[in-house]
Amino acid sequence: MLTGAGSSQAADTTPMAEDPGPVGSFAWKGFNWQKRFWGGAPMYNASWDANNVSNPDANGYVKLSITNPTGSAPKGAEFQSTREGFGYGTYSTTVEKDVSALQKEVVWGCLFTYDPAAEPGYTEIDLCEASAWGGGAAYGQSWPVTQGHGYWFDATLPPGQGNNTVTFGVTNAPILTHRMVWEPGKLTFETFAGEGYGGTLLKRTVLQGSTVPLPAKEQIHFNLWVTEGGGGDAAHVAPESVTIRDFSFVPGIPLTAPTPTITGTAAVGSTLTANPGAWTTGTALTYQWFKNGTAIAGATAATRVLAAADQGAKLTVRVTGTKAGYATTTKESVPTAAVVAGTLLAPTPTITGTLTVGSTLTVNPGTWTSGTTLTYQWYRSGVAITGATAKTYVLVGADQGDTMRVRVTGTKAGYTSVSKYSANTALVS
């Protein structure tokens, strides 16, 4: 990678992207950038100066300037990402400049992607270029400054034939925010007054079709340069500057993301399982369960054991997929049926002990659902014995000649209570 003037002394503290590109002149907004010092187009006299691009200042802003040290030989400013290949995603930049006051010979190339090897269109997409394009056909003519959303689909053809561009008038807003979403076969551009997306939407352009560029090894460029086209006076332009406050890129290749489904019985104690379906290979999946639309704290596994607190609610699960270079995507299942009370595991109890007066009988309740509270009631020949509610019972004289039986009742929050009876014993002797 070519190097230019200036070292990386950025005030910007944005964490670096996973792929920031090779080290260049400075780091800014998570990426590495190269200041242009080599000559060539589009500057009419091929003259550029790396010193016309500042390092990020204390606010994290980068300033581009046109200088004209001799009064007749202007020098342009440009910087570009060292990373090659951004592709589909959302691009955004905030610019501090009243473009209505732009000199008619000056072109503000506000964020464009470009790969010079990707013929015929070079994947050039212009987020919001601003210019009067030389001011007119003859010297002294005045053309208004306009901005443009658009792209080149065949750079071998002239403007108007090889590009798809929409131009619109400018305001004297001192700050503009531009956003672009690049998707397969579709580009959506937006320009807002002010910082962020809360200001007036000045222009929204949607361009789509087979000519929308395909991702290649494009880099991101910002430049401020002079055109000799039309009737302007390119050699004698005055110094000009633009301040770039912000830049962001969010990857946007769409993931294959099916709607998840839920299997299992919607009853307390049962296990629900999220079935995410077949996502793009290599996608990392995370889960979040919701109860009546509210996230359940800690419920982030692919399975959910239904608790008593879930009873009466409908559950959904959201599956979020992430993969480097792709747009993070979340899909939510349809709700389950309302969760009903659970069914207790309730075996038939048995009685052990000698059936003679004075002996102790013991009930063996068996293994119930974990956490179940058990209560007991003993019976003599089918009639409940007052006070006989312990797990054991000492046979008394009144029991002689009768059969004994015990009832075990299980209760647990969120479950339907269940009672189970033992078989009758033989007669007590």
C-alpha positions as a Markdown table, in Angstrom:
| # | Residue | x | y | z |
|---|---|---|---|---|
| 1 | Met | 0.0 | 0.0 | 0.0 |
| 2 | Leu | 1.3 | 3.4 | -0.9 |
| 3 | Thr | 2.1 | 5.8 | 2.0 |
| 4 | Gly | 1.7 | 9.5 | 2.1 |
| 5 | Ala | 2.2 | 12.4 | 4.4 |
| 6 | Gly | 1.0 | 12.4 | 7.9 |
| 7 | Ser | 1.1 | 9.8 | 10.6 |
| 8 | Ser | -1.8 | 8.1 | 12.4 |
| 9 | Gln | -2.5 | 10.4 | 15.3 |
| 10 | Ala | -6.3 | 10.0 | 15.3 |
| 11 | Ala | -8.4 | 11.4 | 18.1 |
| 12 | Asp | -11.1 | 9.0 | 17.0 |
| 13 | Thr | -11.6 | 6.1 | 19.4 |
| 14 | Thr | -14.0 | 3.9 | 17.4 |
| 15 | Pro | -13.1 | 0.2 | 17.9 |
| 16 | Met | -11.4 | -1.2 | 14.8 |
| 17 | Ala | -13.5 | -3.3 | 12.5 |
| 18 | Glu | -12.8 | -7.0 | 12.1 |
| 19 | Asp | -11.2 | -6.2 | 8.7 |
| 20 | Pro | -10.0 | -2.6 | 8.9 |
| 21 | Gly | -7.6 | -2.9 | 6.0 |
| 22 | Pro | -3.8 | -2.6 | 6.0 |
| 23 | Val | -2.3 | 0.3 | 7.9 |
| 24 | Gly | -2.3 | 3.5 | 5.9 |
| 25 | Ser | -2.0 | 7.1 | 6.7 |
| 26 | Phe | -4.4 | 7.1 | 9.6 |
| 27 | Ala | -7.1 | 5.1 | 11.4 |
| 28 | Trp | -10.6 | 6.5 | 11.5 |
| 29 | Lys | -14.1 | 5.1 | 12.3 |
| 30 | Gly | -12.8 | 1.6 | 12.7 |
| 31 | Phe | -10.9 | 1.5 | 9.4 |
| 32 | Asn | -7.5 | 2.4 | 8.0 |
| 33 | Trp | -7.3 | 5.1 | 5.4 |
| 34 | Gln | -4.7 | 6.3 | 2.9 |
| 35 | Lys | -4.2 | 10.0 | 2.0 |
| 36 | Arg | -3.7 | 10.5 | -1.7 |
| 37 | Phe | -0.4 | 12.0 | -2.8 |
| 38 | Trp | 0.0 | 10.5 | -6.3 |
| 39 | Gly | -1.2 | 12.4 | -9.4 |
| 40 | Gly | -4.0 | 11.6 | -11.8 |
| 41 | Ala | -7.7 | 11.9 | -12.5 |
| 42 | Pro | -10.2 | 13.2 | -11.8 |
| 43 | Met | -8.4 | 16.4 | -10.8 |
| 44 | Tyr | -8.1 | 18.4 | -14.0 |
| 45 | Asn | -4.4 | 19.1 | -13.6 |
| 46 | Ala | -3.7 | 15.7 | -11.9 |
| 47 | Ser | -2.3 | 17.5 | -8.8 |
| 48 | Trp | -3.1 | 16.2 | -5.3 |
| 49 | Asp | -1.5 | 16.9 | -1.9 |
| 50 | Ala | -1.7 | 14.4 | 1.0 |
| 51 | Asn | -1.3 | 17.4 | 3.3 |
| 52 | Asn | -4.8 | 18.6 | 2.2 |
| 53 | Val | -6.3 | 15.7 | 4.2 |
| 54 | Ser | -6.1 | 16.2 | 8.0 |
| 55 | Asn | -5.7 | 13.6 | 10.6 |
| 56 | Pro | -8.8 | 13.2 | 12.7 |
| 57 | Asp | -9.0 | 16.2 | 15.1 |
| 58 | Ala | -10.1 | 16.2 | 18.8 |
| 59 | Asn | -13.7 | 15.6 | 17.7 |
| 60 | Gly | -12.8 | 12.8 | 15.4 |
| 61 | Tyr | -13.4 | 14.9 | 12.3 |
| 62 | Val | -11.4 | 14.7 | 9.1 |
| 63 | Lys | -11.0 | 17.8 | 6.9 |
| 64 | Leu | -10.4 | 17.9 | 3.2 |
| 65 | Ser | -9.0 | 21.1 | 1.5 |
| 66 | Ile | -8.3 | 22.5 | -1.9 |
| 67 | Thr | -5.2 | 24.7 | -1.8 |
| 68 | Asn | -3.9 | 27.0 | -4.5 |
| 69 | Pro | -0.4 | 28.0 | -3.3 |
| 70 | Thr | 0.5 | 29.8 | -6.6 |
| 71 | Gly | -2.9 | 31.1 | -7.4 |
| 72 | Ser | -3.0 | 29.2 | -10.6 |
| 73 | Ala | -2.2 | 25.6 | -9.8 |
| 74 | Pro | -4.8 | 24.1 | -7.3 |
| 75 | Lys | -4.2 | 20.9 | -5.5 |
| 76 | Gly | -7.0 | 18.5 | -4.6 |
| 77 | Ala | -7.6 | 16.3 | -1.6 |
| 78 | Glu | -8.6 | 12.6 | -1.4 |
| 79 | Phe | -8.4 | 9.7 | 1.0 |
| 80 | Gln | -9.5 | 6.1 | 0.5 |
| 81 | Ser | -10.0 | 3.0 | 2.6 |
| 82 | Thr | -7.1 | 0.6 | 2.6 |
| 83 | Arg | -9.6 | -2.2 | 2.8 |
| 84 | Glu | -10.7 | -3.6 | -0.5 |
| 85 | Gly | -14.1 | -5.1 | -0.8 |
| 86 | Phe | -17.0 | -3.7 | 1.3 |
| 87 | Gly | -19.9 | -4.9 | -0.7 |
| 88 | Tyr | -23.5 | -5.1 | 0.3 |
| 89 | Gly | -24.5 | -3.2 | 3.5 |
| 90 | Thr | -25.4 | 0.2 | 4.9 |
| 91 | Tyr | -23.0 | 3.2 | 4.3 |
| 92 | Ser | -23.4 | 6.4 | 6.2 |
| 93 | Thr | -21.5 | 9.7 | 6.4 |
| 94 | Thr | -22.1 | 13.1 | 8.1 |
| 95 | Val | -20.6 | 16.1 | 6.3 |
| 96 | Glu | -20.1 | 19.7 | 7.6 |
| 97 | Lys | -20.4 | 21.9 | 4.5 |
| 98 | Asp | -22.9 | 24.3 | 3.0 |
| 99 | Val | -22.7 | 22.8 | -0.5 |
| 100 | Ser | -24.8 | 25.6 | -1.9 |
| 101 | Ala | -21.7 | 27.8 | -1.6 |
| 102 | Leu | -19.4 | 25.4 | -3.4 |
| 103 | Gln | -17.4 | 27.1 | -6.1 |
| 104 | Lys | -18.7 | 26.1 | -9.5 |
| 105 | Glu | -15.3 | 24.5 | -10.5 |
| 106 | Val | -15.1 | 22.4 | -7.4 |
| 107 | Val | -16.5 | 18.8 | -7.1 |
| 108 | Trp | -17.2 | 17.3 | -3.7 |
| 109 | Gly | -17.0 | 13.5 | -4.1 |
| 110 | Cys | -19.0 | 12.6 | -1.0 |
| 111 | Leu | -18.3 | 8.9 | -0.4 |
| 112 | Phe | -18.1 | 6.7 | -3.4 |
| 113 | Thr | -17.0 | 3.1 | -3.9 |
| 114 | Tyr | -14.6 | 2.3 | -6.7 |
| 115 | Asp | -12.7 | -0.6 | -8.0 |
| 116 | Pro | -10.7 | 0.4 | -11.1 |
| 117 | Ala | -10.3 | -3.2 | -12.2 |
| 118 | Ala | -14.0 | -4.1 | -12.2 |
| 119 | Glu | -14.9 | -3.2 | -15.7 |
| 120 | Pro | -17.0 | -1.9 | -17.3 |
| 121 | Gly | -18.6 | -0.1 | -14.4 |
| 122 | Tyr | -15.8 | -0.1 | -11.8 |
| 123 | Thr | -18.4 | -0.7 | -9.1 |
| 124 | Glu | -18.6 | 3.1 | -8.7 |
| 125 | Ile | -21.5 | 4.2 | -6.5 |
| 126 | Asp | -21.7 | 7.9 | -5.6 |
| 127 | Leu | -23.6 | 8.4 | -2.3 |
| 128 | Cys | -24.0 | 12.2 | -2.8 |
| 129 | Glu | -21.6 | 14.0 | -5.2 |
| 130 | Ala | -22.1 | 17.7 | -5.3 |
| 131 | Ser | -21.0 | 20.1 | -8.1 |
| 132 | Ala | -22.0 | 22.8 | -10.6 |
| 133 | Trp | -19.7 | 20.9 | -13.1 |
| 134 | Gly | -17.7 | 23.9 | -14.3 |
| 135 | Gly | -20.5 | 26.4 | -14.2 |
| 136 | Gly | -21.8 | 26.2 | -17.8 |
| 137 | Ala | -20.9 | 25.8 | -21.4 |
| 138 | Ala | -19.0 | 29.1 | -21.6 |
| 139 | Tyr | -17.0 | 31.2 | -19.3 |
| 140 | Gly | -19.1 | 33.2 | -16.9 |
| 141 | Gln | -22.2 | 31.0 | -17.2 |
| 142 | Ser | -23.7 | 30.0 | -13.9 |
| 143 | Trp | -25.2 | 26.6 | -13.3 |
| 144 | Pro | -26.6 | 25.7 | -10.0 |
| 145 | Val | -24.9 | 23.3 | -7.6 |
| 146 | Thr | -26.7 | 20.0 | -7.5 |
| 147 | Gln | -26.2 | 16.8 | -5.6 |
| 148 | Gly | -26.5 | 13.3 | -7.1 |
| 149 | His | -27.4 | 9.8 | -6.1 |
| 150 | Gly | -26.3 | 7.2 | -8.5 |
| 151 | Tyr | -23.8 | 4.7 | -10.0 |
| 152 | Trp | -21.9 | 3.8 | -13.1 |
| 153 | Phe | -22.9 | 0.6 | -14.8 |
| 154 | Asp | -20.7 | 1.1 | -17.9 |
| 155 | Ala | -17.8 | 3.5 | -17.6 |
| 156 | Thr | -17.0 | 3.1 | -21.3 |
| 157 | Leu | -20.1 | 5.1 | -22.1 |
| 158 | Pro | -20.5 | 8.9 | -21.5 |
| 159 | Pro | -22.5 | 10.5 | -18.7 |
| 160 | Gly | -26.2 | 10.0 | -19.2 |
| 161 | Gln | -25.6 | 6.8 | -21.0 |
| 162 | Gly | -23.2 | 4.7 | -18.9 |
| 163 | Asn | -24.6 | 5.8 | -15.5 |
| 164 | Asn | -27.8 | 5.8 | -13.6 |
| 165 | Thr | -28.0 | 9.1 | -11.6 |
| 166 | Val | -30.7 | 11.3 | -10.0 |
| 167 | Thr | -29.8 | 14.9 | -9.3 |
| 168 | Phe | -31.5 | 17.3 | -6.9 |
| 169 | Gly | -31.1 | 20.8 | -5.6 |
| 170 | Val | -29.2 | 21.7 | -2.5 |
| 171 | Thr | -30.1 | 23.7 | 0.6 |
| 172 | Asn | -27.8 | 25.9 | 2.6 |
| 173 | Ala | -27.9 | 23.3 | 5.5 |
| 174 | Pro | -24.5 | 23.5 | 7.2 |
| 175 | Ile | -24.5 | 19.8 | 8.0 |
| 176 | Leu | -25.8 | 16.9 | 5.9 |
| 177 | Thr | -26.1 | 13.2 | 6.7 |
| 178 | His | -26.1 | 10.7 | 3.8 |
| 179 | Arg | -27.1 | 7.0 | 4.0 |
| 180 | Met | -27.0 | 4.3 | 1.4 |
| 181 | Val | -28.1 | 0.7 | 1.5 |
| 182 | Trp | -26.6 | -1.5 | -1.1 |
| 183 | Glu | -28.4 | -4.8 | -1.7 |
| 184 | Pro | -28.4 | -7.3 | -4.6 |
| 185 | Gly | -30.0 | -5.4 | -7.5 |
| 186 | Lys | -31.0 | -2.4 | -5.4 |
| 187 | Leu | -29.6 | 0.8 | -4.1 |
| 188 | Thr | -31.4 | 3.1 | -1.6 |
| 189 | Phe | -30.0 | 6.6 | -1.1 |
| 190 | Glu | -31.1 | 9.1 | 1.5 |
| 191 | Thr | -29.9 | 12.6 | 2.3 |
| 192 | Phe | -30.9 | 14.3 | 5.5 |
| 193 | Ala | -30.5 | 17.9 | 6.8 |
| 194 | Gly | -28.5 | 17.9 | 10.1 |
| 195 | Glu | -26.6 | 15.3 | 11.9 |
| 196 | Gly | -28.2 | 11.8 | 12.0 |
| 197 | Tyr | -31.4 | 10.7 | 10.5 |
| 198 | Gly | -33.8 | 12.8 | 12.5 |
| 199 | Gly | -33.6 | 15.9 | 10.3 |
| 200 | Thr | -35.5 | 16.8 | 7.2 |
| 201 | Leu | -35.3 | 14.1 | 4.5 |
| 202 | Leu | -34.1 | 16.1 | 1.5 |
| 203 | Lys | -34.0 | 13.3 | -1.0 |
| 204 | Arg | -34.6 | 9.6 | -1.2 |
| 205 | Thr | -33.7 | 7.7 | -4.3 |
| 206 | Val | -34.2 | 4.0 | -5.0 |
| 207 | Leu | -32.4 | 2.6 | -8.0 |
| 208 | Gln | -32.7 | -1.1 | -8.9 |
| 209 | Gly | -32.3 | -3.6 | -11.7 |
| 210 | Ser | -29.7 | -5.7 | -13.3 |
| 211 | Thr | -27.3 | -2.8 | -13.8 |
| 212 | Val | -26.8 | -2.2 | -10.1 |
| 213 | Pro | -23.1 | -3.0 | -9.5 |
| 214 | Leu | -21.9 | -6.3 | -8.0 |
| 215 | Pro | -19.5 | -6.2 | -5.1 |
| 216 | Ala | -15.8 | -6.5 | -6.1 |
| 217 | Lys | -12.7 | -5.1 | -4.5 |
| 218 | Glu | -14.0 | -1.6 | -4.2 |
| 219 | Gln | -12.5 | 0.9 | -1.8 |
| 220 | Ile | -14.3 | 3.8 | -0.2 |
| 221 | His | -13.2 | 7.3 | -1.3 |
| 222 | Phe | -13.8 | 10.8 | -0.2 |
| 223 | Asn | -12.4 | 13.6 | -2.4 |
| 224 | Leu | -12.5 | 17.3 | -3.1 |
| 225 | Trp | -11.3 | 18.3 | -6.6 |
| 226 | Val | -11.4 | 20.7 | -9.5 |
| 227 | Thr | -13.0 | 20.2 | -12.9 |
| 228 | Glu | -12.1 | 22.1 | -16.0 |
| 229 | Gly | -15.3 | 21.0 | -17.7 |
| 230 | Gly | -17.7 | 23.7 | -18.9 |
| 231 | Gly | -16.9 | 27.4 | -18.7 |
| 232 | Gly | -15.3 | 27.6 | -15.3 |
| 233 | Asp | -11.9 | 29.0 | -14.4 |
| 234 | Ala | -10.3 | 25.9 | -12.9 |
| 235 | Ala | -6.8 | 27.3 | -12.4 |
| 236 | His | -7.8 | 30.2 | -10.2 |
| 237 | Val | -10.2 | 28.6 | -7.7 |
| 238 | Ala | -10.0 | 29.8 | -4.2 |
| 239 | Pro | -9.1 | 27.5 | -1.3 |
| 240 | Glu | -12.1 | 25.3 | -0.3 |
| 241 | Ser | -12.7 | 22.8 | 2.5 |
| 242 | Val | -15.1 | 20.1 | 3.6 |
| 243 | Thr | -15.2 | 18.5 | 7.1 |
| 244 | Ile | -16.3 | 14.9 | 7.4 |
| 245 | Arg | -17.7 | 14.2 | 10.9 |
| 246 | Asp | -18.6 | 10.6 | 10.6 |
| 247 | Phe | -18.5 | 7.4 | 8.6 |
| 248 | Ser | -20.0 | 4.0 | 9.3 |
| 249 | Phe | -20.4 | 0.7 | 7.4 |
| 250 | Val | -22.7 | -2.1 | 8.5 |
| 251 | Pro | -22.2 | -5.3 | 6.4 |
| 252 | Gly | -25.4 | -6.3 | 4.7 |
| 253 | Ile | -25.1 | -9.5 | 2.6 |
| 254 | Pro | -28.4 | -11.2 | 3.4 |
| 255 | Leu | -28.3 | -14.4 | 5.4 |
| 256 | Thr | -30.5 | -17.3 | 4.6 |
| 257 | Ala | -32.8 | -17.0 | 7.6 |
| 258 | Pro | -35.9 | -19.2 | 7.9 |
| 259 | Thr | -38.6 | -18.6 | 10.4 |
| 260 | Pro | -38.0 | -20.8 | 13.5 |
| 261 | Thr | -40.5 | -23.3 | 14.8 |
| 262 | Ile | -41.2 | -24.6 | 18.3 |
| 263 | Thr | -41.8 | -28.3 | 19.2 |
| 264 | Gly | -43.0 | -29.7 | 22.5 |
| 265 | Thr | -46.1 | -29.5 | 24.7 |
| 266 | Ala | -47.1 | -26.1 | 26.0 |
| 267 | Ala | -47.6 | -27.3 | 29.6 |
| 268 | Val | -45.7 | -26.5 | 32.8 |
| 269 | Gly | -42.8 | -28.9 | 33.2 |
| 270 | Ser | -42.5 | -29.7 | 29.6 |
| 271 | Thr | -39.6 | -28.8 | 27.4 |
| 272 | Leu | -40.0 | -26.6 | 24.3 |
| 273 | Thr | -37.3 | -26.8 | 21.6 |
| 274 | Ala | -36.5 | -24.1 | 19.1 |
| 275 | Asn | -35.9 | -25.5 | 15.6 |
| 276 | Pro | -34.0 | -22.7 | 13.7 |
| 277 | Gly | -34.1 | -24.3 | 10.3 |
| 278 | Ala | -31.3 | -24.2 | 7.7 |
| 279 | Trp | -29.4 | -20.8 | 7.9 |
| 280 | Thr | -26.4 | -19.8 | 5.7 |
| 281 | Thr | -23.5 | -22.2 | 6.4 |
| 282 | Gly | -21.3 | -20.9 | 9.1 |
| 283 | Thr | -23.9 | -18.7 | 10.8 |
| 284 | Ala | -23.7 | -18.5 | 14.6 |
| 285 | Leu | -27.1 | -18.6 | 16.2 |
| 286 | Thr | -28.3 | -17.3 | 19.5 |
| 287 | Tyr | -31.7 | -17.6 | 21.1 |
| 288 | Gln | -34.1 | -15.6 | 23.3 |
| 289 | Trp | -37.4 | -16.8 | 24.6 |
| 290 | Phe | -40.3 | -14.4 | 25.1 |
| 291 | Lys | -43.5 | -14.7 | 27.2 |
| 292 | Asn | -46.4 | -12.7 | 25.8 |
| 293 | Gly | -43.9 | -10.5 | 23.9 |
| 294 | Thr | -41.6 | -9.9 | 26.9 |
| 295 | Ala | -38.1 | -11.3 | 27.0 |
| 296 | Ile | -37.6 | -14.0 | 29.7 |
| 297 | Ala | -34.5 | -13.2 | 31.7 |
| 298 | Gly | -31.8 | -15.9 | 31.2 |
| 299 | Ala | -33.9 | -17.9 | 28.7 |
| 300 | Thr | -31.2 | -18.0 | 26.0 |
| 301 | Ala | -30.8 | -21.7 | 25.2 |
| 302 | Ala | -32.3 | -23.6 | 22.3 |
| 303 | Thr | -34.7 | -25.3 | 24.8 |
| 304 | Arg | -37.0 | -23.9 | 27.4 |
| 305 | Val | -38.4 | -25.9 | 30.4 |
| 306 | Leu | -41.8 | -24.3 | 31.1 |
| 307 | Ala | -42.1 | -22.9 | 34.6 |
| 308 | Ala | -45.1 | -22.3 | 36.7 |
| 309 | Ala | -44.8 | -18.6 | 35.9 |
| 310 | Asp | -45.3 | -19.4 | 32.2 |
| 311 | Gln | -48.8 | -20.8 | 32.8 |
| 312 | Gly | -51.4 | -19.0 | 30.8 |
| 313 | Ala | -48.9 | -17.3 | 28.6 |
| 314 | Lys | -47.9 | -17.8 | 25.0 |
| 315 | Leu | -44.2 | -18.2 | 24.2 |
| 316 | Thr | -42.2 | -17.3 | 21.2 |
| 317 | Val | -38.5 | -17.7 | 20.4 |
| 318 | Arg | -36.2 | -15.3 | 18.5 |
| 319 | Val | -33.2 | -16.7 | 16.7 |
| 320 | Thr | -30.5 | -14.3 | 15.7 |
| 321 | Gly | -27.8 | -15.2 | 13.2 |
| 322 | Thr | -24.5 | -13.6 | 12.8 |
| 323 | Lys | -21.7 | -14.2 | 10.3 |
| 324 | Ala | -18.7 | -12.0 | 9.4 |
| 325 | Gly | -19.6 | -9.9 | 6.3 |
| 326 | Tyr | -23.3 | -10.6 | 6.5 |
| 327 | Ala | -26.2 | -8.6 | 7.9 |
| 328 | Thr | -27.2 | -9.8 | 11.4 |
| 329 | Thr | -30.7 | -11.1 | 11.1 |
| 330 | Thr | -33.3 | -12.0 | 13.7 |
| 331 | Lys | -36.3 | -14.3 | 13.0 |
| 332 | Glu | -39.2 | -15.0 | 15.5 |
| 333 | Ser | -41.4 | -18.0 | 15.7 |
| 334 | Val | -45.2 | -17.9 | 15.8 |
| 335 | Pro | -46.6 | -18.1 | 19.4 |
| 336 | Thr | -47.3 | -21.4 | 21.1 |
| 337 | Ala | -50.8 | -22.1 | 22.5 |
| 338 | Ala | -51.3 | -20.8 | 26.0 |
| 339 | Val | -49.3 | -22.8 | 28.5 |
| 340 | Val | -51.5 | -25.1 | 30.5 |
| 341 | Ala | -51.0 | -26.6 | 33.9 |
| 342 | Gly | -48.5 | -29.4 | 34.0 |
| 343 | Thr | -49.3 | -33.1 | 34.8 |
| 344 | Leu | -47.6 | -34.5 | 37.9 |
| 345 | Leu | -45.8 | -37.8 | 37.7 |
| 346 | Ala | -48.0 | -39.7 | 40.3 |
| 347 | Pro | -47.4 | -43.4 | 41.0 |
| 348 | Thr | -49.8 | -45.6 | 43.0 |
| 349 | Pro | -48.6 | -45.7 | 46.7 |
| 350 | Thr | -48.0 | -49.0 | 48.6 |
| 351 | Ile | -48.3 | -49.9 | 52.3 |
| 352 | Thr | -45.8 | -51.8 | 54.3 |
| 353 | Gly | -46.0 | -53.2 | 57.8 |
| 354 | Thr | -47.6 | -56.0 | 59.9 |
| 355 | Leu | -51.4 | -56.0 | 60.0 |
| 356 | Thr | -51.8 | -56.4 | 63.7 |
| 357 | Val | -53.0 | -54.0 | 66.4 |
| 358 | Gly | -50.0 | -52.0 | 67.7 |
| 359 | Ser | -48.0 | -52.4 | 64.6 |
| 360 | Thr | -46.9 | -49.4 | 62.4 |
| 361 | Leu | -48.0 | -49.1 | 58.8 |
| 362 | Thr | -45.9 | -47.0 | 56.4 |
| 363 | Val | -46.9 | -45.5 | 53.1 |
| 364 | Asn | -44.4 | -45.6 | 50.2 |
| 365 | Pro | -45.6 | -42.9 | 47.8 |
| 366 | Gly | -43.2 | -43.7 | 45.0 |
| 367 | Thr | -41.3 | -41.1 | 42.9 |
| 368 | Trp | -43.4 | -38.1 | 42.1 |
| 369 | Thr | -42.4 | -35.0 | 40.0 |
| 370 | Ser | -39.4 | -33.3 | 41.7 |
| 371 | Gly | -40.6 | -30.6 | 44.0 |
| 372 | Thr | -44.0 | -32.0 | 44.6 |
| 373 | Thr | -45.5 | -31.5 | 48.1 |
| 374 | Leu | -47.2 | -34.7 | 49.4 |
| 375 | Thr | -50.0 | -35.0 | 52.0 |
| 376 | Tyr | -51.5 | -38.2 | 53.4 |
| 377 | Gln | -54.9 | -39.5 | 54.6 |
| 378 | Trp | -55.5 | -43.0 | 56.1 |
| 379 | Tyr | -58.8 | -44.9 | 55.7 |
| 380 | Arg | -60.4 | -47.7 | 57.7 |
| 381 | Ser | -62.7 | -49.8 | 55.5 |
| 382 | Gly | -63.1 | -46.8 | 53.2 |
| 383 | Val | -63.8 | -44.2 | 55.9 |
| 384 | Ala | -61.3 | -41.5 | 56.6 |
| 385 | Ile | -59.6 | -41.7 | 60.0 |
| 386 | Thr | -59.7 | -38.3 | 61.8 |
| 387 | Gly | -56.2 | -37.0 | 62.3 |
| 388 | Ala | -54.5 | -39.8 | 60.5 |
| 389 | Thr | -52.5 | -37.6 | 58.1 |
| 390 | Ala | -48.9 | -38.7 | 58.6 |
| 391 | Lys | -46.8 | -40.9 | 56.5 |
| 392 | Thr | -47.1 | -43.7 | 59.1 |
| 393 | Tyr | -50.0 | -45.0 | 61.0 |
| 394 | Val | -50.1 | -47.1 | 64.3 |
| 395 | Leu | -52.9 | -49.7 | 64.2 |
| 396 | Val | -55.4 | -49.4 | 67.1 |
| 397 | Gly | -58.1 | -51.7 | 68.4 |
| 398 | Ala | -60.8 | -50.0 | 66.3 |
| 399 | Asp | -58.9 | -51.1 | 63.2 |
| 400 | Gln | -59.2 | -54.8 | 64.1 |
| 401 | Gly | -61.3 | -56.7 | 61.5 |
| 402 | Asp | -61.1 | -53.8 | 59.0 |
| 403 | Thr | -59.0 | -53.1 | 55.9 |
| 404 | Met | -56.7 | -50.2 | 55.6 |
| 405 | Arg | -56.0 | -47.8 | 52.8 |
| 406 | Val | -54.1 | -44.5 | 52.3 |
| 407 | Arg | -54.5 | -41.6 | 49.9 |
| 408 | Val | -51.5 | -39.5 | 48.8 |
| 409 | Thr | -52.1 | -36.1 | 47.4 |
| 410 | Gly | -49.4 | -34.2 | 45.4 |
| 411 | Thr | -49.4 | -30.4 | 44.8 |
| 412 | Lys | -46.9 | -28.2 | 43.0 |
| 413 | Ala | -47.2 | -24.7 | 41.6 |
| 414 | Gly | -48.2 | -24.7 | 38.0 |
| 415 | Tyr | -49.4 | -28.3 | 38.1 |
| 416 | Thr | -52.8 | -29.9 | 38.5 |
| 417 | Ser | -53.1 | -31.5 | 41.9 |
| 418 | Val | -53.4 | -35.3 | 41.9 |
| 419 | Ser | -54.5 | -37.9 | 44.5 |
| 420 | Lys | -53.6 | -41.5 | 44.4 |
| 421 | Tyr | -55.0 | -44.3 | 46.6 |
| 422 | Ser | -53.2 | -47.5 | 47.6 |
| 423 | Ala | -54.8 | -50.8 | 47.4 |
| 424 | Asn | -56.8 | -52.1 | 50.4 |
| 425 | Thr | -54.8 | -54.2 | 52.9 |
| 426 | Ala | -56.0 | -57.5 | 54.2 |
| 427 | Leu | -58.0 | -57.5 | 57.5 |
| 428 | Val | -56.2 | -56.2 | 60.6 |
| 429 | Ser | -55.9 | -59.0 | 63.2 |
